[in-house]
Amino acid sequence: MPSRLSTLPWPEIFVYWLLSLGSHFYSFYQLHKFSKEHEAGLQREFQLENGLFKGFKRDPSDFEWSFWTEWAKKSLLWTLVGHGVLSRLAAIFHPKLKVLALTVFDFLAASSLLGFKGVGVLLLQLSVAFSVAQLRKPPLAWIANLLLLSTIHIQPLQHIQRGWYSTEEEYYLLLFSVAVCGLRFISFSLEHCWSPLECGRVAQLFWLFSYTFYHPFFYNGPIITFKAYAEQMRKPADENSGQESVFGYVLVRSARVILWWVLAEYMIHVMYMHSIHSNETYIEMLPPWALGGLALALVQFFYVKYLVLFGLPSMLATLDGLVPPKLPRCVSIMHSFTGMWRHFDEGLYRWLIRYIYVPLGGSRHGPLSKVFSTGVAFAFVCFWHGGQDYLRYWALMNWAGVLVENAIRSLFGSSRLHYVVEQNFSLATRRRCAALLCAFSTAMLILSNLVFLGGTHMGRIFWKRVFVQGWSTVAPPMLAFLYCFAQVGLERTSSPL
């Protein structure tokens, strides 16, 4: 299949846009209606909160959104602002001390939230990772860092760490910090094995310390590699000052983050999707259009949520002279598993490619090597997220999806089939066929995302209602609308997979 596809007549594209937007809004409306009709029952079961918007309740059931919103109000927002202010002052008055000043501030900020015992855990793990990295043996570095990551699953240790804090939220903040820092320790260890910094060990330890506690990315990412962090932060100040107007940049980016936050809050006020998907009875009761609205609302909220969670840290990192990963691409124009992994969390994708996929051989040593390397990457992602049963199903579905897409791409890229397609099908027909294939891929992608966001019960019920019970009534129109989504996505990216 060609990597670039032709454009279609604008009236046809307009129809695809119209049907895509119309199906989104109508399905959201049906889910909103269902939410309001069952508001009393949802209120009793899930304790809906009084809304920020008059006349609406608020669904607080998304743990991640409620968790980070509460921490932002308590302290995180203010420490992030403090980091940004200190960064600008240091850049203006003493650029050479900027990294040192930020490192001290970031460490103190982490200590104020995690406590000295929590920070002590990270310092201990940092010391182990640094010491093992000095041996410059990648297998040993992997073993040591995987053992460090696995400590978050040891129940006696969990019990001890919970005793350090008065609330579960404080313990979970430590848990998230250890998980994200684990990726940084692996990054430093492997980079040191391959090509260590040209400086003394004390300086190397300082850069690992600075990289680990860098406040904008400390708790939740996005992820950048140690190599990128050290290179970009060590640039002279004049190379980092690419923004002509820092104030204008901060104003525009802050306004965008606020708009995304308002949109996320609006979604959980008008659609109680997180409470609904937590109860199988409600999912079974949903009319077909509302069921589609639930699936779309869950994945769209996840997308908007990470625009907020990654948006502010990325803005601060840019002001510090770093080049953060691009923000997630809209999930409604994602029409393949491959595209989802490349463009939703670009930092994690690059990390997996650099430290797992390429070192294990990737596509350089044939199809079997590619299958194995991809499988190990997904196995690690599953382990890093917690390794629960639903995550195993999700990882397997994504692995299978990527492999099938790669096989189709290889098939259509073969010289014989490519010649047949070029001789018998116009560019426009090829694009329509690509969109049809992408519609099926998108259906499976949505199913896997529902397993990730709602658990195996959500994926099982969606499969049963759409593809088993509704194979003749629900699945065909759903695929038709997904075809329109794919055409819109292809119009934006011009790449089928």
Salt bridges, closest charged atoms under 4 A:
GLU12 OE1 - ARG432 NH2 2.81
GLU39 OE2 - LYS36 NZ 2.98
GLU49 OE1 - ARG58 NH1 3.03
ASP62 OD1 - HIS274 NE2 3.50
ASP62 OD2 - LYS305 NZ 3.18
GLU64 OE1 - LYS305 NZ 2.92
GLU70 OE2 - LYS73 NZ 3.14
ASP106 OD1 - HIS83 ND1 2.79
GLU168 OE2 - ARG162 NE 2.83
GLU191 OE2 - ARG354 NE 2.52
GLU231 OE2 - LYS227 NZ 2.97
GLU265 OE1 - ARG58 NE 2.78
GLU265 OE1 - HIS269 ND1 3.88
GLU280 OE2 - ARG460 NH2 3.25
GLU284 OE2 - LYS464 NZ 2.66
ASP320 OD2 - HIS83 NE2 2.69
GLU346 OE1 - ARG350 NH2 3.03
ASP389 OD1 - ARG392 NH1 3.06
GLU422 OE2 - HIS418 NE2 3.23
GLU491 OE1 - ARG431 NH2 2.88
